[in-house]
Amino acid sequence: MPEAGPGLDAFYAALDGAVYVVTVAAGGRRAGCLVGFASQCSITPPRFVVWLSTANHTHAVASGARYLTVHLLRRDHRALAELFGGRTGDRVDKFARTGWRPGIEGSPVLSDVSDWFTGRVEGVVAGGDHDGFLLSPVDAPPPLAGPATGAAVPPLRYADVRDLEPGHPA
């Protein structure tokens, strides 16, 4: 992680947020990447923001999309984190290497991930080397009668994947 500046290095080091795979389809192209910057940002109306690196292939495809799909990775999803974080869609068809189905407007829904939602892009916020895609959830798996499918397996965290060599520099 690059130096954050006076006083922020220790603060950033203490953060260990969940990681996600964000997928998208637009203009006849599919893309997906590992995302470490994402958060719920509103309760009413429900909103979520994902930050995509402007250097990333997924950002280029997402810039022309109306929907993105956000997948919460669990600790047993390390292979997906390696695929979507360590390869670039400029050179590799990541979707040929994992199970998926087309969701809204073709946005890929990964077969092995039970915790996901598709969101309509409500706006994009410039944020330096990443842009924030503000999403309004429009699709998700149906609720279960019991505990969440992945509840027994904790989320995959940044500390679990910080050793990955990224497919693109951030």
Phi and psi in degrees as a GROMACS rama.xvg file:
@    title "Ramachandran Plot"
@    xaxis  label "Phi"
@    yaxis  label "Psi"
@TYPE xy
-65.345  159.641  PRO-2
-60.5672  130.972  GLU-3
-87.8086  -20.7719  ALA-4
115.447  173.874  GLY-5
-54.4554  123.083  PRO-6
81.1349  -16.6827  GLY-7
-91.9178  -21.8992  LEU-8
-56.3449  -46.9617  ASP-9
-67.3932  -38.593  ALA-10
-62.4427  -49.4627  PHE-11
-62.739  -37.3067  TYR-12
-64.0632  -29.5165  ALA-13
-76.207  -20.0325  ALA-14
-76.0818  137.641  LEU-15
-146.486  67.3854  ASP-16
-74.0312  163.621  GLY-17
-63.8802  156.355  ALA-18
-114.645  153.395  VAL-19
-132.698  158.967  TYR-20
-110.002  126.547  VAL-21
-106.706  130.181  VAL-22
-121.718  156.582  THR-23
-158.09  153.531  VAL-24
-138.274  134.342  ALA-25
-166.457  145.972  ALA-26
58.2533  32.3917  GLY-27
76.5422  9.0446  GLY-28
-119.068  150.423  ARG-29
-116.571  151.402  ARG-30
-155.458  161.413  ALA-31
-165.109  149.068  GLY-32
-150.427  161.372  CYS-33
-79.3715  133.566  LEU-34
-126.292  129.84  VAL-35
-108.539  -13.1883  GLY-36
-109.166  104.411  PHE-37
-163.019  151.867  ALA-38
-168.343  150.808  SER-39
-63.174  139.541  GLN-40
-131.96  -0.721443  CYS-41
-157.76  143.506  SER-42
-91.526  -49.8101  ILE-43
-131.211  109.386  THR-44
-74.7889  156.338  PRO-45
-64.9388  130.169  PRO-46
-143.708  151.324  ARG-47
-140.976  144.147  PHE-48
-123.036  135.678  VAL-49
-120.053  138.56  VAL-50
-105.803  118.519  TRP-51
-108.925  134.183  LEU-52
-61.9524  133.27  SER-53
-67.6749  -15.7716  THR-54
-86.2623  -6.75917  ALA-55
-87.9768  142.221  ASN-56
-56.4776  -38.7917  HIS-57
-62.452  -37.5362  THR-58
-59.6457  -43.6026  HIS-59
-60.5161  -43.7104  ALA-60
-70.9485  -42.5704  VAL-61
-62.2076  -29.2689  ALA-62
-62.4206  -21.8873  SER-63
-108.373  13.3899  GLY-64
-106.462  154.894  ALA-65
-99.6381  -15.9835  ARG-66
-137.842  143.401  TYR-67
-126.481  148.956  LEU-68
-113.463  130.8  THR-69
-112.084  123.283  VAL-70
-113.556  122.523  HIS-71
-81.284  119.156  LEU-72
-85.068  144.382  LEU-73
-105.926  167.694  ARG-74
-59.2778  -24.9405  ARG-75
-83.9949  8.85928  ASP-76
-105.841  23.4002  HIS-77
-55.1067  -39.7319  ARG-78
-62.3583  -37.7006  ALA-79
-66.9923  -39.6145  LEU-80
-61.1393  -41.8422  ALA-81
-64.8745  -42.577  GLU-82
-64.5653  -50.9101  LEU-83
-83.6924  -17.0816  PHE-84
-101.089  -25.6299  GLY-85
-104.259  -2.29553  GLY-86
-123.421  153.334  ARG-87
-111.817  138.362  THR-88
-67.3296  -10.5118  GLY-89
-64.8575  -28.8582  ASP-90
-122.889  -18.9769  ARG-91
-129.867  135.388  VAL-92
-85.9473  94.552  ASP-93
-62.096  -30.36  LYS-94
-75.7933  -15.5612  PHE-95
-77.0148  -11.9141  ALA-96
-107.507  5.03282  ARG-97
-152.946  159.349  THR-98
-78.1124  141.18  GLY-99
-161.827  166.34  TRP-100
-136.958  153.801  ARG-101
-74.0978  132.085  PRO-102
-101.627  -149.066  GLY-103
-58.2362  129.436  ILE-104
49.5723  31.0697  GLU-105
84.6224  -2.84371  GLY-106
-58.225  119.083  SER-107
-63.8499  135.587  PRO-108
-111.167  117.506  VAL-109
-72.059  129.752  LEU-110
-63.6888  -34.4037  SER-111
-86.6184  0.952197  ASP-112
-114.752  118.882  VAL-113
-88.5163  -19.3418  SER-114
-106.382  101.929  ASP-115
-153.55  164.475  TRP-116
-152.181  155.191  PHE-117
-107.198  135.17  THR-118
-124.627  142.869  GLY-119
-78.1327  133.507  ARG-120
-73.2445  114.01  VAL-121
-92.5173  -20.5245  GLU-122
176.777  165.77  GLY-123
-128.826  131.761  VAL-124
-113  124.071  VAL-125
-70.7139  135.742  ALA-126
-140.462  32.4644  GLY-127
95.7987  -123.571  GLY-128
-83.3097  0.403471  ASP-129
-130.89  147.213  HIS-130
-111.714  139.892  ASP-131
-91.8451  122.758  GLY-132
-98.502  110.896  PHE-133
-82.1219  120.971  LEU-134
-115.012  140.051  LEU-135
-108.449  111.696  SER-136
-58.7445  132.515  PRO-137
-128.282  -14.4829  VAL-138
-152.389  144.521  ASP-139
-161.527  164.352  ALA-140
-63.235  152.806  PRO-141
-63.3325  148.102  PRO-142
-63.8425  147.801  PRO-143
-93.6609  156.827  LEU-144
-71.4713  -29.7195  ALA-145
-109.241  -154.993  GLY-146
-64.7868  156.548  PRO-147
-53.4911  145.318  ALA-148
-52.7035  -47.2866  THR-149
-91.0163  5.25957  GLY-150
-57.4512  -29.9501  ALA-151
-75.7954  -18.502  ALA-152
-111.371  120.191  VAL-153
-65.7273  157.604  PRO-154
-62.4285  149.495  PRO-155
-72.053  134.176  LEU-156
-113.991  164.291  ARG-157
-53.3637  -42.173  TYR-158
-59.795  -27.7409  ALA-159
-75.2252  -18.9626  ASP-160
-125.338  5.18598  VAL-161
-63.7196  -14.2783  ARG-162
-84.8648  -5.01988  ASP-163
-68.0223  138.518  LEU-164
-84.9525  114.567  GLU-165
-67.9496  148.012  PRO-166
-67.2599  -29.1777  GLY-167
-134.392  145.806  HIS-168
-66.9771  147.838  PRO-169
